[in-house]
């Protein structure tokens, strides 16, 4: 029986209404989110990223963590890393600075 997939709107609702901890497991080597297309293109071109596309997300993380709620994720990391994972490495510090707890596990050690 196939699993029901949640929509982006459903996921956003969960991330804004959780009570204690929002935890997620990121096991894909890339994601194809429309809002990431332009920042990823700029990164590929060597252009700077002001992270404006993350403003709302980061504000939500800051607000939630100040209220005592936790954002946690574990990311499966391949070796060599995919282009997408290398790009994620450049934006992850902003998530961590906002209050997310992001851990990485290398696939050969999983």
GROMACS elastic network, one bead per residue, 0.5 to 0.9 nm:
[ bonds ]
;  ai    aj funct       b0    kb
    2     5     6  0.89930   500
    6     9     6  0.80565   500
    6    10     6  0.58514   500
    6    11     6  0.66423   500
    7    10     6  0.50271   500
    7    11     6  0.62963   500
    7    12     6  0.85983   500
    8    11     6  0.50731   500
    8    12     6  0.61007   500
    8    13     6  0.85633   500
    9    12     6  0.50315   500
    9    13     6  0.61468   500
    9    14     6  0.86694   500
   10    13     6  0.50900   500
   10    14     6  0.63162   500
   10    15     6  0.87551   500
   11    14     6  0.50615   500
   11    15     6  0.62418   500
   11    16     6  0.87331   500
   12    15     6  0.50995   500
   12    16     6  0.63162   500
   12    17     6  0.87183   500
   13    16     6  0.52564   500
   13    17     6  0.61379   500
   13    18     6  0.84993   500
   14    17     6  0.53249   500
   14    18     6  0.58507   500
   14    22     6  0.81624   500
   15    18     6  0.59970   500
   15    22     6  0.66120   500
   15    60     6  0.87674   500
   15    71     6  0.87613   500
   16    60     6  0.75520   500
   16    64     6  0.82541   500
   18    21     6  0.67426   500
   18    22     6  0.66161   500
   18    69     6  0.80709   500
   19    22     6  0.83601   500
   19    69     6  0.66638   500
   19    70     6  0.89369   500
   20    68     6  0.75874   500
   20    70     6  0.62807   500
   20    71     6  0.88132   500
   21    69     6  0.58162   500
   21    71     6  0.59019   500
   21    72     6  0.72232   500
   22    69     6  0.80205   500
   22    70     6  0.61928   500
   22    72     6  0.60844   500
   22    73     6  0.80885   500
   23    70     6  0.81384   500
   23    71     6  0.61089   500
   23    73     6  0.53316   500
   23    74     6  0.80742   500
   24    71     6  0.85165   500
   24    72     6  0.65469   500
   24    74     6  0.64827   500
   24    75     6  0.84800   500
   25    72     6  0.88615   500
   25    73     6  0.57202   500
   25    74     6  0.50341   500
   25    75     6  0.61075   500
   25    76     6  0.78421   500
   26    29     6  0.82938   500
   26    73     6  0.71730   500
   26    74     6  0.60817   500
   26    76     6  0.60829   500
   27    30     6  0.87032   500
   27    74     6  0.83194   500
   27    75     6  0.61518   500
   27    77     6  0.78846   500
   28    31     6  0.68020   500
   28    75     6  0.84448   500
   28    76     6  0.72979   500
   28    77     6  0.87552   500
   29    76     6  0.76613   500
   29    77     6  0.73148   500
   29    78     6  0.72247   500
   29    81     6  0.79800   500
   29    82     6  0.63727   500
   29    83     6  0.87276   500
   29    84     6  0.69527   500
   29    85     6  0.66082   500
   30    82     6  0.74801   500
   30    83     6  0.81653   500
   30    84     6  0.53807   500
   30    85     6  0.68481   500
   31    36     6  0.88438   500
   31    84     6  0.77555   500
   32    35     6  0.87704   500
   32    36     6  0.74577   500
   32    37     6  0.76751   500
   33    36     6  0.54663   500
   33    37     6  0.68941   500
   34    37     6  0.54795   500
   34    38     6  0.82233   500
   35    38     6  0.70291   500
   35    39     6  0.79404   500
   35    53     6  0.73966   500
   36    39     6  0.54683   500
   36    40     6  0.59612   500
   36    41     6  0.84881   500
   36    53     6  0.80844   500
   37    40     6  0.52426   500
   37    41     6  0.61021   500
   37    42     6  0.87144   500
   38    42     6  0.61906   500
   38    43     6  0.86204   500
   39    42     6  0.50943   500
   39    43     6  0.62198   500
   39    44     6  0.86779   500
   39    49     6  0.66850   500
   39    51     6  0.80118   500
   39    53     6  0.78140   500
   40    43     6  0.50452   500
   40    44     6  0.61964   500
   40    45     6  0.86458   500
   40    84     6  0.79665   500
   40    87     6  0.69761   500
   41    44     6  0.51140   500
   41    45     6  0.62920   500
   41    46     6  0.87275   500
   41    47     6  0.85948   500
   42    45     6  0.50523   500
   42    46     6  0.62276   500
   42    48     6  0.69406   500
   42    49     6  0.70538   500
   43    46     6  0.50107   500
   43    47     6  0.56407   500
   43    48     6  0.69705   500
   43    49     6  0.71955   500
   43    87     6  0.70197   500
   43    90     6  0.89562   500
   44    47     6  0.75674   500
   44    83     6  0.88933   500
   44    87     6  0.83965   500
   45    48     6  0.89757   500
   49    52     6  0.78821   500
   49    91     6  0.88867   500
   50    53     6  0.80910   500
   51    54     6  0.53964   500
   51    55     6  0.68739   500
   51    91     6  0.77541   500
   51    94     6  0.82997   500
   52    55     6  0.52149   500
   52    56     6  0.84852   500
   53    56     6  0.76738   500
   53    57     6  0.84965   500
   54    57     6  0.53486   500
   54    58     6  0.59911   500
   54    59     6  0.84998   500
   54    94     6  0.87541   500
   54    95     6  0.88878   500
   55    58     6  0.53139   500
   55    59     6  0.61062   500
   55    60     6  0.86181   500
   56    59     6  0.51415   500
   56    60     6  0.61843   500
   56    61     6  0.86957   500
   57    60     6  0.51284   500
   57    61     6  0.62730   500
   57    62     6  0.87103   500
   57    95     6  0.87130   500
   58    61     6  0.50341   500
   58    62     6  0.61554   500
   58    63     6  0.85596   500
   58    94     6  0.76582   500
   58    95     6  0.65180   500
   58    97     6  0.88545   500
   58    98     6  0.58036   500
   58    99     6  0.85081   500
   59    62     6  0.51084   500
   59    63     6  0.61047   500
   59    64     6  0.85632   500
   59    98     6  0.75156   500
   60    63     6  0.51174   500
   60    64     6  0.60686   500
   60    65     6  0.85121   500
   60    98     6  0.88036   500
   61    64     6  0.51855   500
   61    65     6  0.60315   500
   61    66     6  0.84427   500
   61    69     6  0.88367   500
   61    70     6  0.83566   500
   61    71     6  0.71770   500
   61    95     6  0.79989   500
   61    98     6  0.60211   500
   61    99     6  0.63165   500
   61   100     6  0.69878   500
   62    65     6  0.52956   500
   62    66     6  0.60522   500
   62    67     6  0.85949   500
   62    97     6  0.87799   500
   62    98     6  0.51465   500
   62    99     6  0.60233   500
   62   100     6  0.85462   500
   63    66     6  0.52308   500
   63    67     6  0.63478   500
   63    68     6  0.89197   500
   63    69     6  0.87988   500
   63    98     6  0.89267   500
   64    67     6  0.50665   500
   64    68     6  0.64915   500
   64    69     6  0.52498   500
   64    70     6  0.70994   500
   64    71     6  0.82414   500
   64    99     6  0.87210   500
   65    70     6  0.56753   500
   65    71     6  0.75020   500
   65    98     6  0.82406   500
   65    99     6  0.61447   500
   65   100     6  0.80933   500
   66    69     6  0.73150   500
   66    99     6  0.85753   500
   67    70     6  0.89969   500
   70    99     6  0.78535   500
   70   100     6  0.71089   500
   70   101     6  0.78371   500
   71    99     6  0.72801   500
   71   101     6  0.61789   500
   71   102     6  0.83134   500
   72   100     6  0.58359   500
   72   102     6  0.58108   500
   72   103     6  0.79516   500
   73   100     6  0.78429   500
   73   101     6  0.64659   500
   73   103     6  0.62652   500
   73   104     6  0.84577   500
   74   101     6  0.85295   500
   74   102     6  0.58890   500
   74   104     6  0.55565   500
   74   105     6  0.71272   500
   75   102     6  0.74113   500
   75   103     6  0.61969   500
   75   105     6  0.62438   500
   75   106     6  0.84558   500
   76   103     6  0.88046   500
   76   104     6  0.59876   500
   76   105     6  0.51306   500
   76   106     6  0.59251   500
   76   107     6  0.60234   500
   76   110     6  0.81534   500
   77    80     6  0.85074   500
   77    81     6  0.65335   500
   77    82     6  0.86167   500
   77    85     6  0.73197   500
   77   104     6  0.63960   500
   77   105     6  0.58459   500
   77   107     6  0.56800   500
   77   108     6  0.88663   500
   78    82     6  0.70987   500
   78    85     6  0.82933   500
   78   105     6  0.86664   500
   78   106     6  0.58986   500
   78   107     6  0.52927   500
   78   108     6  0.76232   500
   79    82     6  0.78795   500
   79   106     6  0.72822   500
   79   107     6  0.73330   500
   79   108     6  0.78984   500
   81    84     6  0.78717   500
   81    85     6  0.57330   500
   81    86     6  0.62668   500
   82    85     6  0.51815   500
   82    86     6  0.63269   500
   82    87     6  0.86651   500
   83    86     6  0.51204   500
   83    87     6  0.62438   500
   83    88     6  0.86450   500
   84    87     6  0.50466   500
   84    88     6  0.61269   500
   84    89     6  0.86666   500
   85    89     6  0.62562   500
   85    90     6  0.89743   500
   86    89     6  0.51420   500
   86    90     6  0.70148   500
   87    90     6  0.53730   500
   87    91     6  0.70196   500
   87    92     6  0.89347   500
   88    91     6  0.52893   500
   88    92     6  0.58940   500
   89    92     6  0.53791   500
   89    93     6  0.75494   500
   90    93     6  0.69080   500
   90    94     6  0.85467   500
   91    94     6  0.57488   500
   91    95     6  0.71133   500
   92    95     6  0.51373   500
   92    96     6  0.63208   500
   92    97     6  0.86302   500
   92   102     6  0.80484   500
   93    96     6  0.50438   500
   93    97     6  0.60114   500
   93    98     6  0.85586   500
   94    97     6  0.50528   500
   94    98     6  0.62230   500
   94    99     6  0.88232   500
   94   100     6  0.89602   500
   95    98     6  0.51524   500
   95    99     6  0.65644   500
   95   100     6  0.55971   500
   95   101     6  0.82706   500
   95   102     6  0.81792   500
   96    99     6  0.51526   500
   96   101     6  0.61690   500
   96   102     6  0.68315   500
   97   100     6  0.72255   500
  105   108     6  0.86120   500
  105   109     6  0.70480   500
  105   110     6  0.65483   500
  106   109     6  0.55065   500
  106   110     6  0.63829   500
  107   110     6  0.50320   500
